[in-house]
Amino acid sequence: MNSLYLVYDFEGPSGFFYNSSNLNLHQYYFENDFVFRNDIEDFIKTKKDKIPNSSNNIFFNEVKKIHISKLNSNLLDNQNNYFIYPIFTGGNNQYSLGIKKNDENDKSIFDLISNKWKKLLKRKNCNIIIYFGLEHEMPIEYFQKIYILLQNNNINPNKVWIISNNFSNIDNNNKFLDKFGIDKSKNLNFLTYYEQLKTKSNEIIDKKLVDKFINQVTYDKNIFSKSKKGLILNRRLPLHRKIFLSLIMYDNYLDSNLISFDLGFDNQRDFVDDIKNNRYVQGNIFFQKSDYNENTFSDTIKNKIIKGYSLLNKIYKNTLDVDDFKKIDGRALEIDDKRLYEKTCFSVISETEMFSNFDRYITEKSIKPIQQLHPFIMIAPYGSLQYLKSLGFKTFDKWWDESYDLEKNNIKRLLMVYDLFKSLNEKSFEEWNKIHKEMKSILIYNKENLKNYSYKNDNIVLNNLKKYLSNEHIQENPKLLQTP
């Protein structure tokens, strides 16, 4: 089996320093006895407003680490050995790519790669791996910046592997290359890793947490005790969530569903002005002016949204399980109160992204209903259901139309999901009882499938990574690290 090594430029008494970090940060590790702990990192963040790039990557804990000075010819010449230079942006991607700058750091992670490693990149078995963390945005300006930085640092794009949960990166990279007439041989490498999938899987196999989730027995009991139709949990309220909530208010569906929202939380925009002036349209260098009208709401829908928002604004806040969102903002991924799922027939997953065509990823929100044996529909990027299916999950096209997932136009897809939401609300509880009985086996299957993605799956992930690095394991787009 191929051997994998993580290579580092600096090593101290307590372990390896982070690759591609600003050398000015190292003085703080000297002051803190070279201890690499979260509290030390937090201390450095306050001093430098720059997250140190961590090497403690998702599934790398058991991988052999080596200082760059110890790479001898015997190791390097063995083509069964693979050497990767790990970089972790900590989710602070704009600073890491040099898109945003501060007084202490005006260089990107590529500028801070050591010259010795840049020379070793000429070897077939030496590569760079960048993990984007829980932030999976990859807008067009990221592609532009990365290619400029690689050119400035004389690094072949083929030597760079980017790991994230953005499942459109390969397609978007090809689109970018076509736009600028760059040969496809200059493509970056993208691997898809859904870290939150692992987190939520770990939760359901944790014996200490078993009582927090609906099981098969309680599922059967709860079929006949539903009091509401849909469950929609909202914390931050980006435009697509406010639009959906406003339509719900306009059509008077609030009372028949369990819906949380707080317009006072992270509410910094003039929503009505955004709707009137179509500020939900996200244009970029690929945007065609002729497509503008296709990407905007009709005046009729706008009026419904604005009138619905007026009604929503009068209520302002609706509490289900959490009263103050500020107290939980930024905390570890939480487990929802299972009683919310027991009372409702289905979930509406309102994902983080909706309108951006370059940011296609899903978060822990898409896994929570699976944990609770709850069917769901998705306000999410194009292809999100297909992505879940690629991970082995089953969805619900036997009971309702899921063609919204394949609608590339964001406006049309959102309205299709809303029409589906209305039709599911019109079903009687007797109809839902029948549906729940029919779909029980699929819900149980999905929860069992989720268990396959826990920390116990890390060996599969590492083996897949080795196969990708050696070109032995090429799948259809996207390249999934977590699947056997």
Buried (B, 14 or more C-beta within 10 A) or exposed (E): EBBBBBBBBBBBEBEBBBBBBBEEBBEBBEEBEBEBEEEBBEBBBEEBBBBBBBBBBBBBEEBEBBEBEEBEEEBBEEEEBBBBBBBBBBBBBBBBBBBEEEEEBEEBBBBBBBEEBBEBBEBEBBBBBBBBBBBBBBBBBBBBBBBBBBEEBEBEBEBBBBBBBBBBBBBBBEBBBEEEEBEEEBBBBBBBBBBBBBBBBBBBEEEEEEEBBBBEEBBEEBBEEBEBBBBBBBBEBBBBBBBBBBBBBBBEBBEBBBBBBBBEBBEEEEBBEBBEEBEBBBEEEBBEEEEEEEBBBEEEBBEBBBBBBEBBEEEEEBEBEBEEBEEEEEEEBEBBBBEBBBBBBBBBBBBBBBBBBBBBBBBBBBBBBBBBBBBBBBBBBBBBBEBBEBBBBBBBEEBBEBEBBEBEBBBEBBBBBBEBBEEBBEBEBEEBBBBBEEBBEBBBBBBEBBEBBBBEBBEBBBBBBBBBBBEEBEEEBBBBBBBE
